[in-house]
Amino acid sequence: MWLDKANICNKICAFEISDSAIQKIKARQLKNLVDVIRFDGYKIPFEDNFFDLIICSHVIEHVNTLDFYSDVFLSFRYLKSS
């Protein structure tokens, strides 16, 4: 993962809906990977203002247009304000 190689984040937490993808992520043994969490696609199991950075990769094609705008807006609540 480029975040791990670039050393941009010292703690990486990944969310994934697929058990097989979770195993693939863990198998990569990324040095900054703290956890890989099974995600239902709806509820992020963290409190507001928890993350410094959120990156969504290979997500948009799985979300309908109206939900996408709502989800993007709601994801801001998990970002730290600084």
CORBEL-V484194 format. One record per helix or strand. SS is the DSSP state (alpha for helix, beta for strand). FROM is the first residue (numbers start at 1). LEN is the number of residues. Records with the same first field share a line. If there is no record, write none. Layout:
# CORBEL-V484194
SS=FROM-LEN, FROM-LEN
This chain:
# CORBEL-V484194
alpha=2-5, 19-9, 60-3, 65-14
beta=12-5, 33-6, 51-1, 79-1
